[in-house]
Amino acid sequence: MTKPALVSIVGAFVCAVAIWESARIGFARTSALRALKTNDVAAADYAVNRLPGDAEVHVARGVVLQRTENYAEAGREFERAIQLRPRDYFVWMMLGVTRDLNGDQVNGVAALRESLALAPSYAKPRWLIGNLLLRTGEIDEAFRQLRIAEESNDALTPNIIDLAWGVSKNDPAKTEELIQPHTDSARLGLAVFLAAHKQGAAALDQFRRTTSHPAAVVDQLTRRLIESRSFVEGYEVWTKSHCPSCKPASIINGSFEEDIEIDNRGFGWQVPGNLNGVTMSVDNTEHEHGAKSLRVDFHGDADPQTSLVSQIVLVEPGRRYHVSLQVITKSLVSGSPPTVRVIDVSDDKSTPLAQLSIRLDASGWQLYSIDFNSGPNTRAVRLVVNREGCLNNHCAAFGTLWLDAFSIENDQVGGP
């Protein structure tokens, strides 16, 4: 046999072996991928048997066994993968989690520490070891790891706050001590959490220690404070960004000169986004004060109980207040005329304090007024414009109503 022929035969053999090896690897890894998608242990077994020296297929089998709650065997599979690829942080991390699931927290922590050593800047292993240390009672070290994880991934902030809140037994000061917020983002996140848990004073304290106030976060914090009836705190947060000159016991934008934000859930006028049978607009053709008024057009059936426009106003307890407004109507016809109500929103009773009805034939600007006494615990009231209950089921309304020049004054010290 000539030398060229021998070389060709050897080359063909080597090529065939390479093709066979590639096919073997491809079949094994394809089976491993199928096992991961379907949690098929048999497919994972096949992959490992076909390619016992490949770390990928051992990891796949370990994941499938973990998902099917065979934690002991899953741990052994990850250990085999580590023998083949000892510097892969992910495999060490999976081993740590699996040992924990199998009730071996001590060795679970050890594996997670190996993962951290290989990937010190990654948030996931720190988050996992922090949670595991927390469950083993090493609280200070746990939160040290959790804080470092948060620095890499601020999406973890709400989860860390929630953990600290539970560990501190709902103590705002202890929660802050555990998470140690040192950025505006972290403090605002804590403020929103505390507001949602009816800790208005603590939430406001966090807000006051920040210098940057993104509008979306301010609005979220304001809503949470209002929902928890921390109206004084919510007002300070809201006015900081929206109306620095606004003062308590005053109606914001009473003459509708400024734009009204649809679906606003903070302070200032609140107007629903979708009102059936009603169209609302700021009108610069009719006005009693300033250059604009609020125009309300009724087109037929509409729920009379639905608020057309409302505003939360801070008040002091045990005082008498006088609210005034200007109204004009045109061709307004309805069995349920418009009303202005004052409702105490300081507690969940929503106690009505006063109400007036608007005449349907208020042609030309008419001055209306309504007086009310705040209760001993009243901190805020809501002014609401809607309609009275239906008269003989005549709920439909047609025509136009204009509102302008809302104001509120504290008449004197009084009682409920």
HELIX and SHEET records of a PDB file:
HELIX    1   1 LYS A    3  THR A   38  1                                  36    
HELIX    2   2 VAL A   41  ARG A   50  1                                  10    
HELIX    3   3 ALA A   55  ARG A   67  1                                  13    
HELIX    4   4 TYR A   71  LEU A   84  1                                  14    
HELIX    5   5 TYR A   89  LEU A  101  1                                  13    
HELIX    6   6 GLN A  105  LEU A  118  1                                  14    
HELIX    7   7 ALA A  123  ARG A  135  1                                  13    
HELIX    8   8 ILE A  139  SER A  152  1                                  14    
HELIX    9   9 ASP A  154  LEU A  156  5                                   3    
HELIX   10  10 THR A  157  VAL A  167  1                                  11    
HELIX   11  11 PRO A  172  ILE A  179  1                                   8    
HELIX   12  12 ASP A  184  ALA A  196  1                                  13    
HELIX   13  13 GLY A  200  ARG A  208  1                                   9    
HELIX   14  14 ALA A  215  GLU A  227  1                                  13    
HELIX   15  15 PHE A  231  HIS A  242  1                                  12    
SHEET    1   A 5 VAL A 278  ASP A 283  0                                        
SHEET    2   A 5 SER A 293  GLY A 300 -1                                        
SHEET    3   A 5 ALA A 397  VAL A 413 -1                                        
SHEET    4   A 5 ARG A 319  SER A 334 -1                                        
SHEET    5   A 5 GLN A 366  ASN A 373 -1                                        
SHEET    1   B 4 VAL A 309  LEU A 314  0                                        
SHEET    2   B 4 ALA A 380  ARG A 387 -1                                        
SHEET    3   B 4 PRO A 338  ASP A 344 -1                                        
SHEET    4   B 4 THR A 351  SER A 357 -1                                        
END                                                                             
